[in-house]
């Protein structure tokens, strides 16, 4: 069942979930088949296929900051957690998610991986959607070098994998917490050679401020712009590896015209290494690509009108 969630600006998101088992429906929604003289229910959405994208949203796996922060929230202020890396358990979570995306076929369908430029998201992205172990001498740089980010992992290959691109606009809350401050792009390029960092405007992190924590409304607005950027991409199936706070506040901008259960489904907090698939709908002609499955009809050319319209003429 696709549940359409309205978006406040130019795109909307629909959650993708399996068909439900029989249950009592709320007065707002009904799965009964409407008669021919009934209009589509307000809860339904109908959009041209070529204006829709499938987005696989992923929160990073468990990082060392998650462990320490659960013990004591003040730990998030510690410089020891600067650009936090994944824990051994976090890597196990990545392995499990990797098995899922391969078994479900998601891994083969993804055309682009978008990732926040922080160590824990970069590790999660390449571990989940990257290739197998890297072999020296192949004509492709690795997605991750061996042991990158205090891990015991071998290098990860970029062979036969989609492009990976790092985007600052899907980072976690900016400021105050050192775990959310990134290192230099130069250093990331050493650790993750096959990831494209060209959209980062500065080598050092100038967005993170030690005394100012980004407000919830500001991260939500940043998320809106990020979703609008995704809608302009040519790729139709995209993975996004990002953060809990970014996902929660961004997705709460969606679904205000839906049943509360639908809004909750898309905007509730993500667990570590959780994946949710949604449909991104372009309502404002951001996507200029022509439809690839539509067929114009009337071949050979000639008048081809429904009988009632032809009779009227």
C-alpha positions, 0 to 999 in steps of 0.5 A, a space after each residue: 500500500 502506498 500512503 501519500 504524504 503531502 509535502 509543504 513545498 514542491 515534492 511529496 513523499 509516499 511511504 511504501 509498505 506491504 499490503 495490510 492484513 484485514 483490519 478495521 479501517 478508520 472512517 477516514 480511509 476505506 479499501 472498498 472499491 468506489 463506484 464509477 460515479 465516485 471520485 478518488 478518495 482524498 487519501 489517495 494520490 495519483 502521479 505520473 511515474 516519471 515524476 516519482 523516485 524511490 528513496 531508501 532512507 537509512 540511519 547509520 549503524 551504532 556509533 561510539 557516541 550512541 553508546 556513551 550518550 545512552 550512559 550519560 547525555 553529557 558525553 555528547 560534549 566530549 571531544 573524545 567522540 569527535 566524528 564518531 566511528 562505528 562500534 563492533 556491534 555497529 558493523 554487525 548491524 551493517 552486515 545484517 543490513 547488507 544481507 537484507 538489501 542484497 536478498 531483497 534486490 534493493 542493492 542491484 536497483 540503486 543508481 546512486 548512494 547519497 551519504 552525509 560526510 561523517 565517519 559513521 555514515 560513510 562507514 555504514 554506506 560503503 559497508 551496506 551498498 559497497 562491493 566485496 573485498 578490494 583487490 590490489 591492482 584492479 582499475 578502480 579505487 576502493 570505496 574504503 581503505 582497510 581499517 578506515 575509521 578505527 575499524 578492523 575491516 578490509 578495504 571495500 571495492 567500488 567495482 560494479 557499484 553505483 556512484 557514492 556522493 557526499 552531501 553536507 545538507 543531510 548532516 546531523 544537527 550542527 554545532 556543540 556536539 563534537 561527534 557531529 563535527 566532520 574532519 577535513 575532506 582531504 582526510 576523508 578522500 584518503 579513507 574513502 577514495 571512490 566517494 565523490 566529495 566534490 560538492 563540499 564547499 570547504 575542506 575544513 568544517 565551517 558549518 559546525 559551531 562550538 557554541 551554537 546548536 542548530 535549531 530543530 526548525 532549521 534542520 527541518 528546513 535544510 531537509 526540505 531543501 535536500 529533498 527538493 535537490 533529490 527530486 532534481 536528480 536523474 536517478 530514479 532509485 536512490 539510497 540516502 545514509 544519514 542521521 536520526 535527528 536529520 531524518 526525524 525533523 525532516 520527515 515531520 514536515 510530511 504527512 500532515 494531510 494523512 491518517 495519523 498512523 501514516 504520518 507516524 509510520 514515516 516520521 517516527 524515530 529511526 533505530 540504528 541501521 534501520 532502512 525505510 523506503 519511500 516514494 518521492 513525488 515531484 509536483 512542481 516540474 522540477 524533473 524535466 526528464 521525459 516519461 520512458 514508459 508512456 505511449 502516445 497512441 494514435 499510431 498511425 495518426 488520425 482522430 481517435 476519440 472516445 465514442 461519446 466525445 466523437 458523437 458530441 462533435 
